[in-house]
Amino acid sequence: MDAQHYAEFLQRIGHMVHEAAGVHWFDVKPHVYTCFPFETQLNPAAVDFGTVLGSRGLAARYCCRVSEGVSSYRLVVRDRDYDLASQTSKARNQTRRGLEQCQYGRLEFSQLADDGLRLNRETLLRQQRSIPGDFERYWRDYYSAADRCPAATAWGAWHDGMLASYLISFRIGAVENICIVRSDRSTLKHYPNNAMLYSFLKHAMERGDVSEVSIGFQSLLEGMEPLDHFKLGLGFEKQPIGQRIEFRRTLGLAVPKSLAALTGRALKRWSEHERLGRISGMLAWYASQPVIRKAA
């Protein structure tokens, strides 16, 4: 599936998207760019980050070889024979219970207009995150744009006829990228996430045009280990990668690593605030990554 489909989806929901260094870049957060296909490992010495950041970008986050960045990982499933045996014993037991207690399968984006908003709101509240003022408009636009995107798939699990969890995945090339997972706290005891993710993974890996399913990278935020542990139990594996952070150079000068490290530690005390936690993580990674000399 052509990466252009995902680029057009992002543009429809208001993101800035452009091409540089042979990949697409978009503002994943205000003034912070990342590239896709997400698994692409760039050569830091060969990328002109002035072009990547343009006139508005302040920072870029991307993948590289482990030796060229901060040692990190992607969470992926690549097993063509993915099944219950691919999970840990605890996860396997929970998934069996989820499959028994829930219905699961493909979901039409039109079905998310109400139930999707409910699960999004519940997830934000459960994670102690604020609900933005444009919450409803943004997500209705998101579902509408995804519905028009041939690379997008919605998958869900229902309990007693009510949507209990859903995911949205975008296929770029031969990779399914799970970007959204939402669930209702009141139904978690019935394991809808297990049933949903297991059935989606099994369906995807049985298709000849899909080489792997990814559910993202190691997070910049601290305290995400329990969530990664849940994913690993379901059969995802850590694929080693490097990650790098590049900041805009001001008057030809790079951000001093000592200053980045000091600022990152100072912000760490407010890491429960998601935005500050991400900034702290970016600064800490930047301060610890190796220096790369640019190609002449």
C-alpha positions in Angstrom: 0.0 0.0 0.0 1.5 3.3 -1.1 2.7 5.6 1.6 0.9 8.4 -0.3 -2.4 7.2 1.1 -1.3 7.8 4.6 0.1 11.2 3.7 -3.2 12.2 2.2 -5.0 11.0 5.4 -2.7 13.1 7.5 -3.3 16.2 5.4 -7.0 15.8 5.6 -6.9 16.0 9.4 -4.7 19.1 9.3 -1.1 17.8 9.5 1.8 19.3 7.5 3.3 16.6 5.3 6.3 16.9 2.9 9.0 14.7 1.4 12.7 14.8 2.3 15.6 12.3 2.4 13.5 9.8 0.4 10.6 9.6 3.0 7.5 11.5 4.1 7.7 13.8 7.2 4.8 15.1 9.2 4.3 17.1 12.4 3.4 14.4 14.8 3.3 17.1 17.5 3.3 20.8 17.1 6.7 21.7 15.5 8.0 18.1 16.0 8.4 16.0 12.9 8.7 12.2 12.3 8.9 10.2 9.2 7.2 7.3 7.5 7.4 4.5 6.6 8.0 4.4 10.3 10.5 1.5 10.2 12.9 3.3 7.8 16.4 3.6 9.2 18.0 6.8 8.0 21.7 7.7 7.8 22.0 10.8 10.2 25.1 12.0 8.3 23.2 12.2 5.0 20.0 14.0 6.0 19.6 17.7 5.7 17.5 18.5 8.7 17.1 22.1 7.6 15.0 20.8 4.8 13.2 18.3 7.0 12.2 21.0 9.6 11.4 23.7 7.1 10.4 27.1 8.4 8.2 25.8 11.3 9.8 22.7 12.7 11.9 22.7 15.9 12.8 19.0 16.3 12.7 15.7 14.4 12.6 12.2 15.7 13.5 9.2 13.5 15.0 5.7 13.3 18.6 4.8 12.5 21.0 2.0 13.1 21.5 1.1 16.8 25.1 2.3 16.7 24.0 5.8 15.4 21.4 6.6 18.0 19.9 5.8 21.4 19.4 2.0 21.7 15.7 1.4 21.4 13.1 -0.9 19.8 9.9 -1.3 17.7 7.2 -3.7 18.9 6.3 -6.0 16.0 4.7 -9.4 15.1 6.3 -11.1 12.1 5.3 -14.8 12.7 3.3 -16.0 9.8 2.0 -18.8 12.0 0.9 -16.4 14.7 -1.6 -18.1 17.1 -2.5 -18.5 20.8 0.8 -20.4 21.2 2.6 -17.2 20.3 1.5 -15.6 23.6 2.7 -16.1 27.1 0.7 -18.4 29.3 -1.0 -15.6 31.2 -1.9 -13.6 28.1 -3.1 -16.8 26.4 -5.5 -17.5 29.3 -6.8 -14.0 29.2 -7.2 -14.1 25.4 -9.2 -17.3 25.5 -11.5 -15.7 28.0 -11.8 -12.6 25.8 -12.6 -14.7 22.8 -15.3 -16.5 24.7 -16.9 -13.4 26.2 -16.6 -10.9 23.3 -17.5 -10.6 19.6 -14.7 -9.2 17.5 -13.9 -8.3 13.9 -13.7 -5.6 11.3 -15.5 -2.3 12.2 -16.9 0.3 9.9 -15.6 3.8 10.5 -19.2 5.1 10.5 -19.8 3.0 13.6 -17.2 5.1 15.5 -19.1 8.3 15.2 -20.6 7.8 18.7 -19.0 4.7 20.3 -15.6 5.7 19.2 -15.9 9.1 20.9 -17.2 7.4 24.0 -14.1 5.1 24.2 -11.7 7.9 23.4 -13.1 10.0 26.2 -13.0 7.0 28.6 -9.4 6.3 27.7 -8.3 9.9 28.3 -10.0 10.0 31.7 -8.5 6.7 32.7 -5.0 8.0 31.8 -5.7 11.2 33.7 -5.3 13.3 30.6 -7.4 16.4 29.8 -10.1 16.4 27.1 -9.3 19.2 24.6 -11.9 21.7 23.5 -11.9 20.4 19.9 -12.1 16.8 21.0 -15.4 15.9 19.2 -14.6 17.8 16.0 -11.1 16.4 15.8 -12.2 12.7 16.1 -15.1 13.0 13.8 -12.8 14.5 11.2 -10.3 11.7 12.0 -12.9 8.9 11.4 -14.2 10.6 8.2 -10.6 10.9 6.8 -9.8 7.3 7.8 -13.0 6.1 6.1 -11.7 7.6 2.8 -8.2 6.1 3.2 -7.7 2.8 1.4 -4.8 2.0 3.8 -6.9 2.2 7.0 -8.6 -0.6 8.9 -10.8 -0.4 12.0 -11.2 -3.5 14.2 -13.2 -3.9 17.3 -14.5 -6.1 20.1 -18.0 -6.0 21.5 -19.4 -7.2 24.9 -23.2 -7.6 25.3 -23.7 -5.7 22.0 -21.7 -2.6 23.1 -18.3 -1.6 21.6 -15.7 -2.4 24.3 -12.5 -1.6 22.4 -11.3 -0.7 18.9 -8.1 -0.1 17.0 -7.2 1.7 13.8 -4.3 0.5 11.7 -2.7 1.9 8.5 -0.9 -0.3 6.1 2.2 1.4 4.6 4.0 -0.9 2.2 3.7 -4.4 3.6 3.5 -3.2 7.3 0.3 -2.8 9.3 0.8 0.0 11.7 -1.6 0.0 14.7 -1.8 3.7 15.6 -4.9 3.9 17.8 -6.1 1.6 20.6 -9.0 2.6 22.8 -11.1 0.7 25.3 -13.9 1.0 28.0 -12.6 0.5 31.5 -15.9 -1.0 32.7 -15.5 -4.0 30.2 -11.7 -4.7 30.7 -12.5 -7.6 33.0 -13.9 -9.4 29.9 -10.6 -8.9 28.1 -11.8 -7.2 24.9 -8.3 -5.8 24.1 -6.9 -9.3 24.1 -9.7 -10.6 21.8 -9.4 -7.6 19.5 -5.6 -7.6 19.1 -5.3 -11.3 18.8 -8.0 -11.6 16.1 -6.5 -8.7 14.2 -3.0 -10.0 14.4 -4.0 -13.5 13.3 -6.1 -12.0 10.4 -3.2 -9.7 9.3 -0.5 -12.4 9.4 -2.6 -14.8 7.3 -2.6 -12.3 4.5 0.1 -12.6 1.9 0.6 -8.9 1.4 1.4 -8.2 5.0 5.0 -8.9 6.3 4.5 -7.6 9.9 2.3 -5.7 12.3 3.8 -2.9 14.4 2.3 -1.3 17.4 4.9 1.5 17.7 8.2 2.3 19.3 9.7 2.6 22.7 8.0 5.6 24.2 9.7 8.9 25.2 7.5 8.8 28.3 8.7 7.1 31.5 6.4 4.5 33.2 5.2 2.8 30.0 6.8 -0.6 30.9 3.4 -2.2 32.0 1.8 -1.3 28.6 4.8 -2.8 26.7 4.7 -5.8 29.0 1.0 -6.4 28.0 2.0 -6.1 24.3 4.9 -8.5 24.7 2.6 -11.0 26.3 0.4 -10.9 23.3 3.3 -12.0 21.1 4.9 -8.7 20.0 8.7 -8.8 20.0 11.2 -6.0 20.5 13.0 -5.3 17.2 16.3 -3.4 18.1 16.6 0.0 16.4 18.3 3.3 17.1 16.3 6.4 17.6 17.6 10.0 17.2 16.4 13.5 18.0 17.6 16.4 16.0 16.9 20.0 17.0 16.8 23.1 14.8 20.3 24.7 14.6 20.2 28.4 15.5 22.7 30.6 13.7 24.6 27.5 12.8 24.9 26.4 16.4 23.7 23.1 17.8 21.9 22.7 21.1 24.6 21.9 23.7 24.1 18.4 25.0 25.0 19.5 28.6 22.2 22.0 28.5 19.8 19.4 27.0 20.6 16.9 29.8 20.2 19.6 32.5 16.9 20.8 31.2 15.6 17.2 30.7 16.4 16.4 34.3 14.7 19.6 35.5 11.5 18.7 33.5 11.5 15.1 34.7 9.9 16.1 38.0 6.7 17.1 36.0 6.8 13.9 33.9 3.2 13.1 34.9 2.3 16.0 32.5 2.3 14.3 29.1 3.7 17.2 27.1 6.5 18.0 29.6 7.2 14.3 29.9 7.8 14.0 26.2 10.0 17.1 26.1 12.0 15.7 29.0 12.4 12.4 27.1 13.5 14.1 23.9 16.1 16.1 25.7 17.4 13.1 27.6 17.7 11.1 24.4 19.4 13.9 22.5 21.9 14.3 25.3 22.9 10.6 25.3 23.0 10.0 21.5 26.4 9.8 19.7 27.7 12.7 17.8 27.4 12.2 14.0 29.6 14.1 11.6 27.7 15.3 8.6 28.7 14.0 5.1 30.8 16.5 3.2 
